[in-house]
Amino acid sequence: MLDVAVIEEPAAAEASLDPIRSRILAALAEPGSAAMLAARLGLPRQKVNYHLKELERHGLVELAEERRKGNVTERVYRATAASYVISPNALAAVSPDPSRSPDQLSARWLLALGARLVQEVGSLLTGASRARRRVATFGIDAEVRFASAADRTAFADELARTVAALVGRYHDESAPGGRSHRVVVGLHQIPTAESVATESRAVLQQGTAGTRENESEAGQENPR
């Protein structure tokens, strides 16, 4: 079983997002038959069997073994991965394009960069898996707590200069046989339950205020 699998086909993405099928995928972290899954999930065996076949058709589950029980053969399945990521390739026509409006200070642009990262690394993983090869990658995951917004700005400026200097030092446009690599560095606040709740309240208040303003304007335009 893979740690992470990338879903690139729209039909497979649709299958994985079905509530019952996502529950089956989670349950198949440990191999199980349709009868075992039906008992675990409290669903009819016939329904579970139908969804298993659909998941198998899209490569999200696979046959682990077959057990002979009297005159019956029990098919035991397992998920092909412990977790799944849906690539933007599944929505190719509307996937984010970072080159459309680059803006280092835009959260939406950062999101577009992240989507492209998933898309490109996912494609590499898919190709490497078929060729039974490994993908050469490198990642850094760090957490920094800033005392002020000014410190955050200073950090971002210094980081940008450092990355630009490194890229300039090692980039060789004319290197024969060279391979282009992409460097993506992101900085964002780590969401917490409190911050998400605060943002949600703010959006709700803005929406309520906007509704009141619209009602007030409508009342002025159409006085009784």
Solvent accessible surface area in square Angstrom, and as a share of the most:
residue,aa,sasa,rsa
1,M,110,0.49
2,L,104,0.52
3,D,118,0.61
4,V,71,0.41
5,A,17,0.13
6,V,33,0.19
7,I,6,0.03
8,E,39,0.17
9,E,113,0.51
10,P,79,0.50
11,A,53,0.41
12,A,7,0.05
13,A,8,0.06
14,E,129,0.58
15,A,2,0.01
16,S,12,0.08
17,L,123,0.61
18,D,43,0.22
19,P,99,0.62
20,I,41,0.21
21,R,32,0.12
22,S,47,0.30
23,R,108,0.39
24,I,0,0.00
25,L,17,0.08
26,A,75,0.58
27,A,21,0.17
28,L,0,0.00
29,A,62,0.48
30,E,118,0.53
31,P,63,0.39
32,G,0,0.00
33,S,2,0.01
34,A,8,0.07
35,A,38,0.30
36,M,68,0.30
37,L,0,0.00
38,A,13,0.10
39,A,86,0.67
40,R,105,0.38
41,L,29,0.14
42,G,66,0.64
43,L,33,0.16
44,P,83,0.52
45,R,138,0.51
46,Q,157,0.70
47,K,87,0.37
48,V,0,0.00
49,N,56,0.29
50,Y,120,0.46
51,H,17,0.08
52,L,0,0.00
53,K,119,0.51
54,E,32,0.14
55,L,0,0.00
56,E,58,0.26
57,R,164,0.60
58,H,45,0.20
59,G,45,0.43
60,L,6,0.03
61,V,3,0.02
62,E,61,0.28
63,L,65,0.32
64,A,34,0.26
65,E,80,0.36
66,E,94,0.42
67,R,90,0.33
68,R,167,0.61
69,K,121,0.51
70,G,65,0.63
71,N,142,0.73
72,V,90,0.51
73,T,59,0.34
74,E,22,0.10
75,R,97,0.36
76,V,0,0.00
77,Y,8,0.03
78,R,90,0.33
79,A,1,0.01
80,T,29,0.17
81,A,2,0.02
82,A,70,0.54
83,S,51,0.33
84,Y,53,0.20
85,V,56,0.32
86,I,65,0.33
87,S,1,0.01
88,P,20,0.12
89,N,43,0.22
90,A,7,0.06
91,L,121,0.60
92,A,72,0.56
93,A,106,0.83
94,V,113,0.65
95,S,24,0.16
96,P,60,0.38
97,D,61,0.32
98,P,8,0.05
99,S,84,0.54
100,R,174,0.63
101,S,79,0.51
102,P,90,0.56
103,D,69,0.36
104,Q,151,0.67
105,L,170,0.85
106,S,32,0.21
107,A,82,0.64
108,R,203,0.74
109,W,53,0.19
110,L,49,0.24
111,L,135,0.67
112,A,11,0.08
113,L,17,0.08
114,G,30,0.29
115,A,19,0.14
116,R,53,0.19
117,L,86,0.43
118,V,49,0.28
119,Q,54,0.24
120,E,60,0.27
121,V,47,0.27
122,G,1,0.01
123,S,51,0.33
124,L,98,0.49
125,L,77,0.38
126,T,32,0.18
127,G,37,0.35
128,A,15,0.11
129,S,75,0.49
130,R,198,0.72
131,A,61,0.48
132,R,226,0.82
133,R,169,0.62
134,R,235,0.86
135,V,40,0.23
136,A,96,0.74
137,T,94,0.55
138,F,173,0.72
139,G,65,0.63
140,I,141,0.72
141,D,146,0.76
142,A,91,0.70
143,E,140,0.63
144,V,71,0.41
145,R,232,0.85
146,F,57,0.24
147,A,99,0.77
148,S,53,0.34
149,A,60,0.46
150,A,73,0.57
151,D,67,0.35
152,R,122,0.44
153,T,78,0.45
154,A,59,0.46
155,F,75,0.31
156,A,39,0.30
157,D,70,0.36
158,E,106,0.47
159,L,55,0.27
160,A,47,0.36
161,R,156,0.57
162,T,68,0.39
163,V,39,0.23
164,A,65,0.51
165,A,58,0.45
166,L,80,0.40
167,V,71,0.41
168,G,59,0.56
169,R,163,0.60
170,Y,157,0.60
171,H,116,0.52
172,D,89,0.46
173,E,148,0.66
174,S,99,0.64
175,A,39,0.30
176,P,134,0.84
177,G,79,0.76
178,G,52,0.50
179,R,199,0.73
180,S,119,0.77
181,H,146,0.65
182,R,130,0.48
183,V,97,0.56
184,V,51,0.29
185,V,73,0.42
186,G,44,0.42
187,L,63,0.31
188,H,122,0.54
189,Q,144,0.64
190,I,90,0.46
191,P,94,0.59
192,T,72,0.42
193,A,90,0.70
194,E,136,0.61
195,S,28,0.18
196,V,82,0.47
197,A,41,0.32
198,T,63,0.37
199,E,111,0.50
200,S,64,0.41
201,R,132,0.48
202,A,36,0.28
203,V,98,0.56
204,L,128,0.63
205,Q,120,0.53
206,Q,128,0.57
207,G,43,0.41
208,T,53,0.31
209,A,45,0.35
210,G,25,0.24
211,T,69,0.40
212,R,164,0.60
213,E,108,0.48
214,N,96,0.49
215,E,109,0.49
216,S,59,0.38
217,E,95,0.43
218,A,48,0.37
219,G,42,0.40
220,Q,138,0.61
221,E,132,0.59
222,N,108,0.55
223,P,104,0.65
224,R,288,1.05
